[in-house]
Amino acid sequence: MCDNRHVRLHQAYGFALDPTAAQQRALASHVGAARFGFNWGLEQVRASMALREFELCMFGTVRTPLLGWNLYALRREWNAQKELQAPWWRENSKEAYSSGLAALALALHNWSESRQGKRSGSRMGFPRFRKRGHPVGCRFTTGAIRIDDERYLTLPRIGRMRTCEATTTLLRRVSAGTARILSATVSCEAGRWYVSFGCEVERRVPASNGHQDTVGVDLGVLALATLSTGETVVGPRALRAGLRKLRRLSRHHSRCQKGSHNRRKAAQRLARHHARVANLRRDHLHQLTSRLAKSHRRIVVEDLNVAGMSRSSRGTVEAPGRNVRAKSGLNRSLADASFGEVRRMLEYKCRWYGSELMVADRFFPSSKTCSRCGLVRDHLSLGERVFTCSACGLRIDRDLNAAINLAGWAHPDVAVSAPETENACPRGGQTGPRPARPVDEGTGIAPEPAGITGGPRQLDVPYVRC
């Protein structure tokens, strides 16, 4: 019996474009049309809200109906006024204006949900007008959207375009009938144009990847990921490596006269450097998460509060913060590590490759718990890189100890028939998943080392340099 199953899911395929000068102008025009649609719709919404507030203050009642915030209401209002407000609208595809209105409808919906407490996360502000130069895209859902061959594709109103890289991956799926293109989104980043195809893909998802082990992954700043097997993956630290050049380019950009050609060129160089840093980080995270999802049956990570960890410690005038400069450096390193992106990639890659992602509780003391006897320390400072247990005398690397505890969180204690095996709960009656101990050897959890002998070994994961 075959253990594989076929599922249909939504997946995006992105490619870099190689447009001609005329096609670049057409792409910029469509992106500008999307921005115009967003700003026009936001102006109509704000005017409607201001008029209703004025009527309530002057007459005590509201006479003007509120303009709908959904896409259909905004599009209906746009179709009624587009000949007067934008007589040149036929120069671009209608999908450009519709994509801007769709982005506005989503922003208004998110603001309303956040205001009512129905949306998790920080409080969202009311949408603001988009100005020229900010990243914005244009989305096509109808018209001629297809992959012609390995180097060419076709978009509505723009026509046939060449790509900088081969589109073989998506072309084979479309030709075989296992993928259907639903939309195409064009965007500009650091002076380069990209297209992202939203597709409905039929994937063959295995029930298991052939492994039966459990690995705990502890994310950190010094080492991006420490595995319970003893391996340490050091991140590229792309932002830290390019910080000196970033400061130089930022100074040069700020000293140029506003509106000059030199300032525009300096902004392009600065944007290219930011894009390079992001690409280095993204490529390394893709390689790391793919290897983990393919090589282990269960992957256990922590539910980290990244927003709280990277919150500024500046404080207020009445209660100023302490060690603000050191905390700002730590926040920069946390942003450079990108913990949230690691978990996001693992979530969908584990579904693809037949593995299981388990998220430990946010308040699980993985770093304070001894991986041998289960003793939980009351306090553990960030400066203590070696965990020392006062009960059993274990000395082990702090991150490795946390990774072993994460692996043990997925498995309860397994008692054997040996007379010296502990059958009672070793943590004073605490219930739930427990950290790994030596008696767990052979249950899929790697046993912890007896001590630190030269430190954990390094795992060099190659990454592509732009």
N, C-alpha and C positions, 0 to 999 in steps of 0.2 A: 504494500500500500504506500502510495506517495504521500510524504509528509508536507509537501509544498502546497500552498494555497495561493490563488490569484485574487488580488484585491485591486480595486480602482481608487486612486487617490489623486490629489492635486499636487503638482510638482512644477517648479519653475526652471527654465533653462535660459541662462544668460550668455550673451555673446557680445564681443566688441565689434563695432561697426567701422567701416572704412569708407565714409561717404565722400562724394565729390563736393566742390565748393557750392554748387547749386543745391545739392541735397542737404548740405549743412545749413544753408539759409532756410530751406523748407522745414527742416527739423526744428530750428530755432523759432520759426514762425508758429509752428504748432505748439511748442512748449509755451511761447508767449500767449497764444490764444487760450491755453488752459489756465494760465495765470490771470488773464483778463476775465475769464468766466468766473473764477473763484472770487476775485475782487469785486466784480459787478454784483454777484449774488450776495456777498457779505454786505455791500453797501445797501442793497435793497432790504435785507433783514434788519440792519441797524436803523434804517429810516422808518421802517414799519414799527419797530419797537419804540423809537423816540416819539412817533406820532401818537401811538396808543398811550404812552405815558403822559404826553401833553394833554390829551383829551381827558384822561382820568383826573389830572390836577385841575383843569379849567372847568370841566362840566360835571365831574363826579361820576362819569360813566364812559365806557369805551364804545366808540361807534365804528371804528375801522377794524375790519377783520385782520387777524394776525396772518402774515405770510407764512405758508407752510415751510417747514425745515427739511422735509424729505426731498429726495431727488426728483420725484415726479412733479411736485409742486414748483420747485425751482426751475425745472426744465420747461414746464408749461408757461411760467412767467417769462422765461428767456425767449421762447418762441414767439410770444406776443409782443416783445419789445426789441428784438434783435435788429429789425430793419431800421429802427430809429436810433438805437444806441450804438450799433456797430454795423453800418451799411457795407463794410468790407468783409463780413463774416464768411462769405463764400470763398475767400482765398484759401481757407483751411478746411479740413474735414470737420464735420459736425461733431465727431467724436472728441475733438480737442476741447471744445467748450463743455461738452457733457462730462468729460473727465474732471475738469475744474469744478463743476457744480457737484459732482459726486464726492470729491474731496471735501468740499464745504459742508455737504450734508453729513458726512461722517464726523467732521470736526464738531459740528453743532450737536450731533447726537452724543458724542463722547463728553462734551462739556455739560450737557444736560444730565447725563447719567452720573457724572462726577459730582455735580452740584446736589443731586438727590441722594448721594451716598450709595448708589448702585454699582459704581465702578471702583475697583480696587486700585490701590496705588495713591500717589500724591494728587492733590487737588489740581484740576486742569483749569486754565484760564480761558476766557472767551477768545474765539479765533481772531487773529489780526491779519491785516492786509499783507499780501506777499509782494515784495519788491523785486526788481530785476536783479539777477545775479544769484539769488538764493536757489538751492537745488529744488527742482520741480520737474515732474515728468508729464507725459501725455500718454493716455491709455486708449488703445483701439480694441473694440469688441466686435465690430462688423466690418464688412468690406473684404478686399483681397488681402488676406493674411496667410502666407504660406512660405514653405522652405522650397526653393527651386532646386538647388543642388548643394554640394558641399561648401560652396563659397558665396552663394547668392540667395537672397530672400526678397520678398515683396511685401510692402506695407501700403495701406490705402493713401492715395493722393501723393505719396512720395515716390512710389514705384520700386523698381528693382535696385537693390543695394548690395554692395559687396561687404563681406565680413572679414575681420582681421584673423579669425581662427575658423577652423573647420566646424561645420554644424553636423558632422556625421552622426553623433550620438542621438540627436533628435530626429534627423532625417531617416535613420534606420527604423526607429520606432513608428514614425508616421507612415512610412512605406509598408511596414508590417501590420499596421492597423492596431497597434497596442498603445497609441497615443493620439490624442485629438487636441489641436490648438484651440484654446478658448479666447485668449486675449494676447495682445502685444503691447508692452510699455517701453517707450523710449525715454532715455534720460541722459543727462550730460554730467560728467564728473571729471573735474580737473582737465577740462578741455577735450575730453574723449567722449564719444557717443556710444551708448550701450543700448541693447534691446533685450528685454526679458519676456519670454513666452510663458504664459500661464497655461498649463496643459493638464488634461485628465489622462493619467497614465495607468495602464494595467501592469502591475508589477507582480512578479513571482516571489512571494514572501515565504521563506522557509520556516517551519515550525521550530527548528533548533539549528544553531550554527555548528553543531558537532562537539561543543565543549560543555563540561559539566561543573566548572569551577566558579568560584565567587571571588571577585576582586574589589577591594575598597580603594577609592580614589580620594585622596586628600589634596585639595587645591590650596596653593599658597603663593606667596610673593617671591621668596627666594628660589623655590622650585615650583614650576607651574603645576605639576602633578606628581604626587608621591603614591606609588602603588603598594598594596599590602604584600606583594611579592618581593619587595625590596628595591624595585626599579624606581629611578627618579628621572623625570622628564623636565628638562630645563627649557623654558620658553625662549622665544627669540628676543624678547624685550626690545621690540622694534622702536617704541617711543623713546626709551632710554638711550638707545644707540643713535637715534637721529635727533635728540633734543638739542644738541649744540647747533646743528644746521638749522633746525626749526627756529631757534632764537635769532640767529643771524638773518634768516629770510624775513622773520616778523619785524625786526628792527628796520630792515631796508624798506619793507612795504609801508610801515608807519611814517617813515621820513619822506616818502615821495609825496608830491603835491596831488591833492585830490582832483580827480578828473583827468589826470595826465595819462599819456600812453605808457610812461615808465611805471606808474602805479598799477596799471592794468597788467603789464607784463610781470611785475613783481607778485601780483595776486595770483597769476597763473603758475608761477614757479612755486609759490607757497602751497597752492592747492595740489600740485603734483607731488610735493613732498608728503603732504598729509595722506594722499591716496596710496603712496608707496608704503608708508607705515601701516596703514590699514590692510593692504594686500598681504604684506609679510605676516601679520598677525593672523589674518583669516586663513591663509594657506597652511600655517603650522597647526592651527586648531582643527582644520579639516583632516589633516593627516593623523593627528593624535586621536580624535574621536572615532575615525573610521577604523583605526587599528584596535581600539578598545572594544568597539561593537562587534568586530569580527573574531576576536581572539578570546573572549570570555563569555560565559553563559549568563552571569549576573554581574551587574556593575552597580555599586553602591556609592552614592555621593551625598553630600550634605545639602540641606535646604538653607543656603546662606542668605542672610539679609544684606545684600550688596549695597543697597541704598543707605542702610544704617552704618555699614562699615566705612563707606566713603563719604559720610557726612562731614562737613567742615567743623572744625573745633574753634573757630574764631570767636564765637560767643557774642555778647552784647557789650554796650558801653558800661552798663552797671556791673555785669559779670563777664569780664573778658576771659577768653580761653587760655589754656596753657599749652606750650609746645606746638604753637600753631604752624611754625615752619616745618617741623618734623612731621606733623600730621598731614600737611599738604603734600609732602613727598611720598608718604604712604598712600594717600589717595591717588596720586598719579600712578604709582606702581599697581594699585588695584585696578585702575582703569586700563592700564597696559596689559594686565593679565586677562581681563575679560572673562570673569567667572560665569556670568550669565549666559554668554555665548557658548561656553563649553556644555552647559546643561541643555541649552536649546538644541544644539547639534546632536547630543546623545539621545534626546527624546525621540527624534524621528529616525535616526540611524539604527537604533536598537530595534525599532519596528521593521526596518528594511532587512536587517541581516539576521533576524531570529534570536536576538538576545533580549535580556530583560533589564530595565533600568529601575533601580530602587532608590528612593529618596529618604534618607534618614530624617528623623524629627529635628526641627531647628534647635531645640534645646537639649539635644542629646550631647552629653559632655565627652566627645570623642577624644579631645586633647588632654582632658584632666583625668581620664580613666586609665588605670594600669591595664595593659593588654594581657598580663599574666595572671594576676590575682583579682582584678576587678575593683581595686580600691579607687575611690574618687577623691581627688584632691580638692581642697576648698578654693585654692587660688593658684593660678599659673600665669606668670607674666609673659609678655611677648618676647622678652630678652632671654628666656630660658629655652634654648634650642635643644637641650638634652633632658628628657623626662627621667626623673629619678623617683622610684617608689620607696617610701619609707617602710612598707610592710614586708615586701619580698626582696627588696634590693635591686630591682631591675633598673638598668640604665640603657636607654634606647633613644634613638633620634625622635624628636617630638612629632614630626610629620609622619614618620613611619609608624609610630605608636597609634596616631589617630587613624591612619589607613587600616591598620589591623583591627582596630575597634569598629570601624565602619563595616569591614567584611564580616565581623562577628555579629553585628547588629542584625544581619539578615538570617542568622541561624541561632536557635537556642542551644544551650549546652547539650552535648551528646554524652551520656554516661555509658561507661564500659563496665565489664564484669570484674575488672581488677580490684583487689581489696582496698588499695590506697586511693581509688577514685572518689572524688567528692560527689555525693548525690544530693546534698542539701543546697539551697540557694546560697551562694557565697557573698551576697551583697545585702544581707540583713533583711530579707523578705521582699526585695524589689522584684517586680514582675516585668515581663516584656522581653524583647531581644537582649542578649547579653554579649559582651565582648568575647573574642576568641581566646581560648586558653590552650595549653599543650594537649589536653585530652581531646581537642577537636581535630587532631591530626588525622587525615584520611577522610574527612567529611567535605572536602572541597575548599577549605580555608587554609591558606598557606600558614605554617607555624611561624611564629616570630623568632628572630635570632636571639641568642642568649645575651648579646651585648653589642656594643659598637666596635667593629673591627675595621677601621679604615673608612667607615661611612658607607652609605648606600652607593651602589654602582650607578654610573651615569648611563642614560639611554640617549644616544644622539639621533634625533629625528631630523632628517634633512628637510630643508625648505627652499623654495624657489626664490631667488633674488630677482627683483624687477630691474 
